[in-house]
Amino acid sequence: MTITAPTPPVAVGPPDPGATAPPTSPAALAARVRAAQGRPTPVRMRSLAAALVVVGLLVSATVGWSFWSADRALGRADANAAQLVRLQDLQTRLVRADADATNAFLVGGLEPADQRADYDQAIADATVLVTQAARAQPADGALLSDLNTAIVAYTSDVELARAANRQGLPVGSQYLRNASASLRADALPALAALIDADAARVEAELDNARNAWGLATAAGLVAIAALVVGSVWLARRTHRYLNGRMFGAGVVLVVLTIGSTIVLGSVTSQVTHVRDTDYAGALALAQARLTAYDAKADESLTLIARGSGGAFEDAWVASAAATVSSLQTASDAGAVSPTVALEWDSYAQLHQEIRALDDGGAWDDAVAAATDRSEGSANAAFAAFDTSSGDALDRAGEATSAGLADAAGGLTLATWLAVLAGLVVAALCWSGISRRIEEYR
């Protein structure tokens, strides 16, 4: 008989804190296995679906905003261009009134009725334009208010000059010189500042419209790349290489990207054409008319100064050169025919004849030539230039507005189509991946 030795008692101590506790249930063990392997595939597929839905919504918002912003930028550019032309017209009206006042002053006594009427009309038009400009662009309101005060001061000085001239008082010429000087020192610089500000607004809005295509194209390409990456991952997981709905989403994205690039690229091309032709021509013509009227006023002021008007003649030379340069710019832009430049040359030649008379000591003959309004006179030649350049300016302004309207045509519809396309992409991605999740189960 074998006697077995008793098993010695096992000492029980406190549990080892570093030891791993054994699994307590199958469910806990499965959870630990899933945790070790990462998130399950259906969860990842839902995450992918959610991500592609976000991509669809983002491309919808981004491309739609690009169309919307281009449309609004073109609208603002048109409004600012109209304001710019309005201010340039106002500038020209004031200088035209000054040219009428100075030329009529040379006649002495009662000025010609038609010239007085032209002066009154120019001032009345300028006053109306000030009101219209203030309503159209509130940002210009403060300077336009100051301008209105300057116009009132100018017309008051002109009236004093006329009253003195009718009485044959020499002080009248000083009143007239003061009026012209205040117009050039106060009113015209304020107008020039407003014109520069509105020109900058037009350029900024045109740039906004021209650059809209870049954001839309980039958003479309990024969305296509995201869809391709998601589709490849899904195909590897499910071993199903064609998902019809996601393929449809890709087709919609490609069409949206190409369509956006073509439409907004066309907008860029049209805006560039308008800016370089009709708009540039309108600006140059407005500048040409301004400097031309400035020169006409300087012609009369030179004679009024009676031998001491060298500074005014120098100003005439500078204004004439600026007129020729602006007419050349307008011609290069295709906004004016060569006839307008020829009409200016005719006036400039007659001006030289007036200067020859004055410089030769025949002041009375020079005044008679400068105030003559019959056919073949300097005034008649200048009137022909005024009519032709004014008509050309009107055509260039209308062509600018029409060109910008054409560029904006259909952008509102394109905005809604882009939004709809992005929503379709989001829906197709969600639906296509949801079908794979159902199959996976």
Secondary structure, DSSP 8 states (H G I E B T S, - for coil): ----------------TTS------HHHHHHHHHHHH-S-HHHHHHHHHHHHHHHHHHHHHHHHHHHHHHHHHHHHHHHHHHHHHHHHHHHHHHHHHHHHHHHHHHH-SS--HHHHHHHHHHHHHHHHHHHHHHHH-GGGHHHHHHHHHHHHHHHHHHHHHHHHHHTT-THHHHHHHHHHHHIIIIIHHHHHHHHHHHHHHHHHHHHHHHTHHHHHHHHHHHHHHHHHHHHHHHHHHH-----HHHHHHHHHHHHHHHHHHHHHHHHHHHHHHHIIIIIHHHHHHHHHHHHHHHHHHHHHHHHHTTT--HHHHHHHHHHHHHHHHHHHHHHHTT-S-HHHHHHHHHHHHHHHHHHHHHHTT-HHHHHHHHH--STTSHHHHHHHHHHHHHHHHHHHHHHHHHHHHHHHTTHHHHHHHHHHHHHHHHHHHHHHHHHHHHHH-
